[in-house]
Amino acid sequence: MVFVSATTGSSFLSYPLKQDIERFISRIPTWTATQRTSSPTSKNYCGKTVSQMSYNIDSIDYIRGKLYMSRAARRSAEAAFDLPEICFLNESDGDVCFDGDAIDKLWWSGAGSGHAFKTLKQVLAQTTGNADLLLTWEGGDSHTGLRVVEGVVTEHEVGFCLL
Protein backbone atom coordinates (compact mmCIF):
# COMPACT_ATOMS: atom_id res chain seq x y z
CA MET A 1 0.00 0.00 0.00
CA VAL A 2 1.37 3.45 -0.88
CA PHE A 3 0.42 6.63 0.98
CA VAL A 4 1.22 10.12 -0.28
CA SER A 5 1.90 12.84 2.26
CA ALA A 6 -0.33 15.88 1.76
CA THR A 7 2.29 18.18 3.27
CA THR A 8 5.45 17.02 1.51
CA GLY A 9 4.10 15.16 -1.52
CA SER A 10 6.48 12.28 -0.85
CA SER A 11 5.26 8.72 -0.83
CA PHE A 12 6.08 5.93 1.56
CA LEU A 13 5.30 2.24 1.72
CA SER A 14 3.25 0.63 4.43
CA TYR A 15 2.20 -2.92 4.98
CA PRO A 16 -1.57 -3.24 5.30
CA LEU A 17 -1.59 -4.56 8.83
CA LYS A 18 -4.89 -4.17 10.63
CA GLN A 19 -3.39 -2.22 13.55
CA ASP A 20 -1.51 0.13 11.20
CA ILE A 21 -4.71 0.87 9.31
CA GLU A 22 -6.67 1.41 12.52
CA ARG A 23 -3.97 3.75 13.85
CA PHE A 24 -3.95 5.67 10.54
CA ILE A 25 -7.74 6.01 10.52
CA SER A 26 -7.82 7.13 14.16
CA ARG A 27 -5.62 10.12 13.22
CA ILE A 28 -8.04 11.38 10.58
CA PRO A 29 -9.98 14.25 12.17
CA THR A 30 -13.75 14.01 12.25
CA TRP A 31 -15.59 17.31 12.21
CA THR A 32 -18.98 18.33 13.54
CA ALA A 33 -20.58 21.74 13.28
CA THR A 34 -19.62 22.46 16.87
CA GLN A 35 -15.99 21.53 16.33
CA ARG A 36 -15.81 23.55 13.13
CA THR A 37 -16.95 26.63 14.94
CA SER A 38 -14.71 26.43 17.94
CA SER A 39 -11.61 28.53 18.32
CA PRO A 40 -8.70 27.38 16.18
CA THR A 41 -6.66 24.70 17.81
CA SER A 42 -3.38 23.10 16.90
CA LYS A 43 -3.08 19.35 16.78
CA ASN A 44 -0.08 17.17 16.15
CA TYR A 45 -0.50 14.65 13.30
CA CYS A 46 2.52 12.50 12.45
CA GLY A 47 4.93 15.09 13.83
CA LYS A 48 3.31 18.00 11.96
CA THR A 49 1.31 20.76 13.65
CA VAL A 50 -2.04 21.30 11.95
CA SER A 51 -4.47 24.12 12.79
CA GLN A 52 -8.22 23.98 12.31
CA MET A 53 -9.54 26.67 10.01
CA SER A 54 -12.52 28.91 10.68
CA TYR A 55 -15.85 27.73 9.32
CA ASN A 56 -18.26 30.65 9.05
CA ILE A 57 -22.04 30.88 9.13
CA ASP A 58 -23.71 31.89 5.86
CA SER A 59 -27.24 32.48 7.12
CA ILE A 60 -29.77 31.95 9.89
CA ASP A 61 -33.41 31.36 8.99
CA TYR A 62 -36.50 31.10 11.14
CA ILE A 63 -38.19 27.72 10.78
CA ARG A 64 -40.98 28.74 13.12
CA GLY A 65 -41.61 31.20 15.90
CA LYS A 66 -40.18 34.64 16.59
CA LEU A 67 -37.61 36.11 18.95
CA TYR A 68 -37.67 39.47 20.71
CA MET A 69 -34.97 41.63 22.25
CA SER A 70 -35.34 45.05 23.86
CA ARG A 71 -33.23 47.96 22.66
CA ALA A 72 -31.43 48.06 26.04
CA ALA A 73 -30.56 44.34 25.78
CA ARG A 74 -29.29 44.87 22.21
CA ARG A 75 -26.99 47.70 23.27
CA SER A 76 -25.74 45.70 26.23
CA ALA A 77 -24.98 42.64 24.07
CA GLU A 78 -23.33 44.72 21.37
CA ALA A 79 -21.00 46.26 23.95
CA ALA A 80 -20.30 43.03 25.84
CA PHE A 81 -19.46 40.59 23.04
CA ASP A 82 -16.94 40.30 20.23
CA LEU A 83 -19.32 40.15 17.26
CA PRO A 84 -18.82 38.89 13.70
CA GLU A 85 -18.50 41.09 10.64
CA ILE A 86 -22.26 41.05 9.91
CA CYS A 87 -24.54 40.87 12.94
CA PHE A 88 -28.20 41.64 13.60
CA LEU A 89 -27.18 43.69 16.65
CA ASN A 90 -25.29 46.24 14.54
CA GLU A 91 -27.89 48.85 13.69
CA SER A 92 -25.36 50.64 11.49
CA ASP A 93 -25.43 47.87 8.84
CA GLY A 94 -28.03 49.80 6.83
CA ASP A 95 -30.91 47.31 6.95
CA VAL A 96 -33.14 47.26 9.99
CA CYS A 97 -33.27 43.82 11.59
CA PHE A 98 -35.83 44.81 14.21
CA ASP A 99 -39.51 45.74 14.14
CA GLY A 100 -39.87 47.22 17.61
CA ASP A 101 -38.47 44.46 19.82
CA ALA A 102 -39.13 41.66 17.28
CA ILE A 103 -36.03 40.32 15.52
CA ASP A 104 -37.02 40.15 11.85
CA LYS A 105 -33.64 39.22 10.37
CA LEU A 106 -31.10 37.10 12.24
CA TRP A 107 -27.90 38.10 10.50
CA TRP A 108 -24.77 36.44 11.83
CA SER A 109 -22.27 35.92 9.02
CA GLY A 110 -19.01 36.99 7.50
CA ALA A 111 -15.59 37.06 9.10
CA GLY A 112 -15.63 35.71 12.64
CA SER A 113 -19.15 34.29 12.56
CA GLY A 114 -17.96 30.70 13.00
CA HIS A 115 -15.59 31.52 15.84
CA ALA A 116 -18.42 33.50 17.48
CA PHE A 117 -20.88 30.57 17.47
CA LYS A 118 -20.77 30.33 21.28
CA THR A 119 -21.32 34.09 21.42
CA LEU A 120 -24.39 33.71 19.18
CA LYS A 121 -25.86 31.23 21.66
CA GLN A 122 -25.11 33.66 24.53
CA VAL A 123 -26.80 36.52 22.65
CA LEU A 124 -29.83 34.36 21.83
CA ALA A 125 -30.07 33.47 25.53
CA GLN A 126 -30.87 37.15 26.15
CA THR A 127 -33.95 37.03 23.91
CA THR A 128 -37.57 36.30 24.74
CA GLY A 129 -39.98 34.27 22.65
CA ASN A 130 -39.71 30.84 21.09
CA ALA A 131 -38.12 29.92 17.76
CA ASP A 132 -36.53 27.10 15.81
CA LEU A 133 -33.60 28.37 13.76
CA LEU A 134 -31.71 26.84 10.84
CA LEU A 135 -28.04 27.82 10.55
CA THR A 136 -26.43 27.23 7.17
CA TRP A 137 -22.66 26.94 7.33
CA GLU A 138 -20.18 28.21 4.77
CA GLY A 139 -20.76 26.62 1.38
CA GLY A 140 -24.14 25.20 2.40
CA ASP A 141 -22.66 21.77 3.11
CA SER A 142 -23.65 21.68 6.77
CA HIS A 143 -26.59 22.81 8.88
CA THR A 144 -27.24 23.22 12.59
CA GLY A 145 -30.56 23.66 14.33
CA LEU A 146 -31.00 25.91 17.33
CA ARG A 147 -34.15 25.94 19.44
CA VAL A 148 -34.68 29.00 21.63
CA VAL A 149 -37.39 28.81 24.30
CA GLU A 150 -37.59 31.94 26.46
CA GLY A 151 -33.80 32.38 26.50
CA VAL A 152 -32.86 28.70 26.79
CA VAL A 153 -30.81 27.73 23.71
CA THR A 154 -30.36 24.10 22.68
CA GLU A 155 -28.50 22.72 19.67
CA HIS A 156 -30.14 20.09 17.45
CA GLU A 157 -29.22 17.98 14.45
CA VAL A 158 -30.96 18.88 11.19
CA GLY A 159 -32.45 16.41 8.74
CA PHE A 160 -34.05 17.17 5.39
CA CYS A 161 -36.83 15.25 3.69
CA LEU A 162 -39.36 15.74 0.91
CA LEU A 163 -42.99 15.82 2.02
Stockholm file with secondary structure:
# STOCKHOLM 1.0

chainA/1-163         MVFVSATTGSSFLSYPLKQDIERFISRIPTWTATQRTSSPTSKNYCGKTVSQMSYNIDSIDYIRGKLYMSRAARRSAEAAFDLPEICFLNESDGDVCFDGDAIDKLWWSGAGSGHAFKTLKQVLAQTTGNADLLLTWEGGDSHTGLRVVEGVVTEHEVGFCLL
#=GR chainA/1-163 SS CEEECTTTCCEEECCCCHHHHHHHHHTSCCCCHHHHHSCCCEEEETTEEEECCCCCEEEEEEEEEEEECCHHHHHHHHHHSCCCSEETTCGGGSSCCEETTEECCCCEESTTTTTTHHHHHHHHTTCEEEEEEEEEEGGGSCEEEEEEETTEEEEECCCCCCC
#=GC SS_cons         CEEECTTTCCEEECCCCHHHHHHHHHTSCCCCHHHHHSCCCEEEETTEEEECCCCCEEEEEEEEEEEECCHHHHHHHHHHSCCCSEETTCGGGSSCCEETTEECCCCEESTTTTTTHHHHHHHHTTCEEEEEEEEEEGGGSCEEEEEEETTEEEEECCCCCCC
//
